[in-house]
Protein backbone atom coordinates (compact mmCIF):
# COMPACT_ATOMS: atom_id res chain seq x y z
CA UNK A 1 0.00 0.00 0.00
CA UNK A 2 1.19 3.47 -0.86
CA UNK A 3 0.38 5.69 2.13
CA UNK A 4 0.29 8.86 0.03
CA UNK A 5 -3.29 9.88 -0.69
CA UNK A 6 -4.88 6.94 1.16
CA UNK A 7 -7.49 7.30 3.90
CA UNK A 8 -6.99 5.89 7.40
CA UNK A 9 -9.66 5.51 10.07
CA UNK A 10 -8.16 5.47 13.56
CA UNK A 11 -10.19 4.68 16.65
CA UNK A 12 -8.82 6.00 19.92
CA UNK A 13 -6.99 8.55 17.80
CA UNK A 14 -7.34 11.45 20.23
CA UNK A 15 -4.34 10.45 22.33
CA UNK A 16 -1.66 7.86 23.03
CA UNK A 17 -0.98 5.14 20.47
CA UNK A 18 -3.83 6.26 18.21
CA UNK A 19 -2.73 9.89 18.01
CA UNK A 20 0.88 8.90 17.37
CA UNK A 21 -0.23 6.56 14.60
CA UNK A 22 -2.34 9.29 13.02
CA UNK A 23 0.68 11.62 13.00
CA UNK A 24 2.95 9.00 11.39
CA UNK A 25 0.43 8.21 8.65
CA UNK A 26 -0.29 11.88 8.03
CA UNK A 27 3.42 12.67 7.73
CA UNK A 28 3.61 9.96 5.07
CA UNK A 29 0.88 11.69 3.08
CA UNK A 30 -2.19 9.85 4.31
CA UNK A 31 -5.59 11.31 5.15
CA UNK A 32 -6.67 10.65 8.73
CA UNK A 33 -10.07 10.36 10.33
CA UNK A 34 -9.87 10.47 14.13
CA UNK A 35 -12.65 8.51 15.84
CA UNK A 36 -12.85 8.90 19.61
CA UNK A 37 -15.17 9.75 22.48
CA UNK A 38 -12.78 12.54 23.54
CA UNK A 39 -13.97 15.42 21.38
CA UNK A 40 -11.60 18.06 22.77
CA UNK A 41 -8.37 16.20 22.09
CA UNK A 42 -9.71 14.47 18.99
CA UNK A 43 -10.56 17.76 17.32
CA UNK A 44 -7.13 19.14 18.21
CA UNK A 45 -5.35 16.16 16.61
CA UNK A 46 -7.54 16.34 13.51
CA UNK A 47 -6.88 20.07 13.13
CA UNK A 48 -3.14 19.54 13.53
CA UNK A 49 -3.14 16.91 10.77
CA UNK A 50 -5.66 18.56 8.46
CA UNK A 51 -7.86 15.51 9.00
CA UNK A 52 -11.36 14.97 10.31
CA UNK A 53 -12.66 14.18 13.77
CA UNK A 54 -15.85 12.23 14.45
CA UNK A 55 -17.10 11.49 17.95
CA UNK A 56 -17.51 7.73 18.09
CA UNK A 57 -18.41 5.13 20.68
CA UNK A 58 -17.02 1.97 19.05
CA UNK A 59 -19.67 -0.16 20.74
CA UNK A 60 -22.45 1.68 18.88
CA UNK A 61 -22.99 0.60 15.27
CA UNK A 62 -24.70 3.84 14.25
CA UNK A 63 -21.72 5.87 15.49
CA UNK A 64 -19.26 3.74 13.56
CA UNK A 65 -21.32 3.72 10.36
CA UNK A 66 -21.67 7.51 10.43
CA UNK A 67 -17.94 7.99 11.01
CA UNK A 68 -16.96 5.63 8.20
CA UNK A 69 -19.30 7.50 5.88
CA UNK A 70 -17.53 10.73 6.81
CA UNK A 71 -14.20 9.12 5.88
CA UNK A 72 -15.50 7.96 2.51
CA UNK A 73 -17.34 11.17 1.67
CA UNK A 74 -14.49 13.45 2.73
CA UNK A 75 -11.51 11.62 1.25
CA UNK A 76 -13.09 9.33 -1.34
CA UNK A 77 -12.41 5.94 0.15
CA UNK A 78 -11.25 3.83 3.08
CA UNK A 79 -7.91 2.09 2.84
CA UNK A 80 -6.64 1.47 6.35
CA UNK A 81 -8.23 0.96 9.76
CA UNK A 82 -6.29 1.10 13.03
CA UNK A 83 -8.13 0.03 16.17
CA UNK A 84 -6.63 1.77 19.22
CA UNK A 85 -9.78 2.47 21.24
CA UNK A 86 -9.69 0.63 24.52
CA UNK A 87 -9.93 0.78 28.30
CA UNK A 88 -8.04 -0.91 31.10
CA UNK A 89 -9.06 -1.79 34.65
CA UNK A 90 -7.38 -3.55 37.55
CA UNK A 91 -9.53 -5.85 39.66
CA UNK A 92 -8.92 -9.22 41.23
CA UNK A 93 -11.53 -11.88 40.58
CA UNK A 94 -11.60 -12.55 44.32
CA UNK A 95 -10.85 -9.22 45.95
CA UNK A 96 -11.08 -7.79 49.44
CA UNK A 97 -14.51 -6.39 48.69
CA UNK A 98 -15.92 -9.50 47.06
CA UNK A 99 -15.86 -11.01 43.56
CA UNK A 100 -14.96 -9.08 40.42
CA UNK A 101 -17.93 -6.86 39.45
CA UNK A 102 -19.56 -8.52 36.44
CA UNK A 103 -20.52 -5.22 34.84
CA UNK A 104 -16.88 -4.11 34.92
CA UNK A 105 -15.77 -7.27 33.14
CA UNK A 106 -18.55 -6.83 30.58
CA UNK A 107 -17.57 -3.20 29.94
CA UNK A 108 -13.95 -4.06 29.19
CA UNK A 109 -14.95 -6.85 26.81
CA UNK A 110 -17.56 -4.62 25.21
CA UNK A 111 -15.15 -1.79 24.40
CA UNK A 112 -11.89 -3.64 23.73
CA UNK A 113 -13.14 -6.74 21.93
CA UNK A 114 -16.70 -6.23 20.74
CA UNK A 115 -16.01 -2.59 19.87
CA UNK A 116 -13.02 -3.62 17.77
CA UNK A 117 -15.06 -6.31 16.02
CA UNK A 118 -17.85 -3.81 15.38
CA UNK A 119 -15.44 -1.44 13.63
CA UNK A 120 -13.91 -4.26 11.60
CA UNK A 121 -17.17 -5.75 10.34
CA UNK A 122 -18.43 -2.37 9.14
CA UNK A 123 -15.16 -1.08 7.70
CA UNK A 124 -14.45 -4.37 5.90
CA UNK A 125 -17.81 -4.11 4.15
CA UNK A 126 -16.86 -0.65 2.88
CA UNK A 127 -13.36 -1.73 1.82
CA UNK A 128 -14.62 -4.81 -0.02
CA UNK A 129 -16.85 -2.64 -2.23
CA UNK A 130 -13.86 -0.61 -3.50
CA UNK A 131 -11.89 -1.45 -6.64
CA UNK A 132 -8.58 -3.23 -5.87
CA UNK A 133 -5.12 -1.90 -6.64
CA UNK A 134 -2.89 -3.56 -9.19
CA UNK A 135 -1.79 -6.29 -6.75
CA UNK A 136 -5.38 -7.09 -5.75
CA UNK A 137 -5.23 -5.39 -2.36
CA UNK A 138 -8.12 -3.25 -1.15
CA UNK A 139 -6.95 -2.31 2.33
CA UNK A 140 -5.51 -3.34 5.68
CA UNK A 141 -6.82 -3.54 9.23
CA UNK A 142 -4.63 -3.36 12.33
CA UNK A 143 -5.91 -4.28 15.79
CA UNK A 144 -4.33 -3.42 19.15
CA UNK A 145 -3.68 -6.48 21.28
CA UNK A 146 -1.26 -6.48 24.23
CA UNK A 147 1.42 -8.60 25.84
CA UNK A 148 -1.27 -9.10 28.48
CA UNK A 149 -2.94 -11.43 25.98
CA UNK A 150 -0.06 -13.84 26.61
CA UNK A 151 1.22 -12.98 30.11
CA UNK A 152 -1.73 -11.51 31.95
CA UNK A 153 -0.97 -10.34 35.45
CA UNK A 154 -2.99 -10.72 38.62
CA UNK A 155 -5.82 -8.20 38.43
CA UNK A 156 -5.87 -8.20 34.63
CA UNK A 157 -8.46 -10.93 34.03
CA UNK A 158 -10.84 -8.66 32.11
CA UNK A 159 -8.15 -6.82 30.16
CA UNK A 160 -6.23 -9.98 29.29
CA UNK A 161 -9.40 -11.73 28.17
CA UNK A 162 -10.29 -8.83 25.89
CA UNK A 163 -6.82 -8.74 24.32
CA UNK A 164 -6.69 -12.52 24.03
CA UNK A 165 -9.90 -12.24 22.04
CA UNK A 166 -8.18 -9.80 19.68
CA UNK A 167 -5.39 -12.31 19.10
CA UNK A 168 -7.98 -14.98 18.37
CA UNK A 169 -9.64 -12.81 15.72
CA UNK A 170 -6.57 -12.20 13.59
CA UNK A 171 -6.18 -15.44 11.64
CA UNK A 172 -9.84 -16.25 10.92
CA UNK A 173 -10.44 -12.69 9.73
CA UNK A 174 -7.31 -12.69 7.57
CA UNK A 175 -8.39 -15.97 6.00
CA UNK A 176 -11.94 -14.79 5.38
CA UNK A 177 -10.98 -11.39 3.99
CA UNK A 178 -8.24 -12.78 1.72
CA UNK A 179 -10.66 -13.11 -1.20
CA UNK A 180 -11.35 -9.39 -0.95
CA UNK A 181 -7.68 -8.41 -0.76
CA UNK A 182 -8.03 -7.08 2.79
CA UNK A 183 -5.22 -7.85 5.22
CA UNK A 184 -5.66 -8.21 9.00
CA UNK A 185 -2.89 -7.80 11.55
CA UNK A 186 -2.52 -7.12 15.28
CA UNK A 187 0.17 -5.45 17.34
CA UNK A 188 0.81 -6.51 20.94
CA UNK A 189 2.53 -3.60 22.73
CA UNK A 190 4.42 -4.00 25.97
CA UNK A 191 4.60 -1.11 28.42
CA UNK A 192 4.19 2.15 26.53
CA UNK A 193 4.22 5.76 27.68
CA UNK A 194 0.55 6.55 27.16
CA UNK A 195 -1.96 8.71 29.08
CA UNK A 196 -3.05 5.59 30.97
CA UNK A 197 0.44 5.21 32.44
CA UNK A 198 0.68 8.96 32.88
CA UNK A 199 -1.56 8.62 35.92
CA UNK A 200 1.20 6.74 37.76
CA UNK A 201 3.87 8.44 39.90
CA UNK A 202 7.21 9.04 38.16
CA UNK A 203 9.02 6.44 40.31
CA UNK A 204 6.45 3.81 39.34
CA UNK A 205 6.88 4.70 35.65
CA UNK A 206 10.66 4.44 35.97
CA UNK A 207 10.32 1.07 37.69
CA UNK A 208 8.16 -0.24 34.84
CA UNK A 209 10.66 1.00 32.26
CA UNK A 210 13.53 -0.67 34.08
CA UNK A 211 11.79 -4.04 33.69
CA UNK A 212 12.32 -3.88 29.92
CA UNK A 213 15.41 -5.93 28.92
CA UNK A 214 16.30 -3.53 26.09
CA UNK A 215 15.72 -0.73 25.66
CA UNK A 216 15.22 -0.25 29.40
CA UNK A 217 12.52 2.38 29.12
CA UNK A 218 8.85 2.74 28.33
CA UNK A 219 7.89 2.35 24.70
CA UNK A 220 7.22 5.52 22.71
CA UNK A 221 3.82 5.82 21.01
CA UNK A 222 5.65 6.88 17.84
CA UNK A 223 7.34 3.45 17.77
CA UNK A 224 3.91 1.83 17.68
CA UNK A 225 2.90 4.21 14.88
CA UNK A 226 6.02 3.37 12.88
CA UNK A 227 5.12 -0.32 13.05
CA UNK A 228 1.59 0.43 11.87
CA UNK A 229 3.03 2.29 8.89
CA UNK A 230 5.26 -0.65 8.01
CA UNK A 231 2.33 -3.06 8.23
CA UNK A 232 0.33 -0.86 5.89
CA UNK A 233 3.19 -0.69 3.39
CA UNK A 234 4.29 -4.35 3.53
CA UNK A 235 1.66 -6.45 1.74
CA UNK A 236 3.17 -9.76 2.90
CA UNK A 237 2.25 -8.99 6.51
CA UNK A 238 -1.08 -10.68 7.08
CA UNK A 239 -2.73 -12.90 9.68
CA UNK A 240 -0.14 -12.36 12.41
CA UNK A 241 0.37 -10.71 15.81
CA UNK A 242 3.59 -8.72 16.22
CA UNK A 243 4.91 -8.05 19.72
CA UNK A 244 6.60 -4.68 20.24
CA UNK A 245 7.80 -4.96 23.81
CA UNK A 246 11.59 -4.66 24.27
CA UNK A 247 11.69 -8.42 25.01
CA UNK A 248 9.73 -8.07 28.25
CA UNK A 249 7.79 -11.06 29.60
CA UNK A 250 5.36 -9.91 32.26
CA UNK A 251 5.57 -11.40 35.74
CA UNK A 252 2.50 -12.49 37.77
CA UNK A 253 2.34 -9.06 39.46
Buried (B, 14 or more C-beta within 10 A) or exposed (E): BEBEEBBBBBBBBBBBBBBBBBBBBBEBEBBBBBBBBBEEBBBBBBEBBEBBBBBBBBBEEEBBBBBBEBBBEBBEBBBBBBBBBBBBBEBEEEEEEEEBBEEEBEBBBBBBBBBBBBBBEBBBEBBBEBEBBEEEBBBBBBBBBBBBBBBBBEBBBBBBBBBBBBBBBBBEBBEEBBEBBBBBBBBBBBBBBBBBBEEEEEEEBEEBBEBBEEEEBBBBBBBBBBBBBEBBEEBEBBBBBBBBBBEBEBEEE
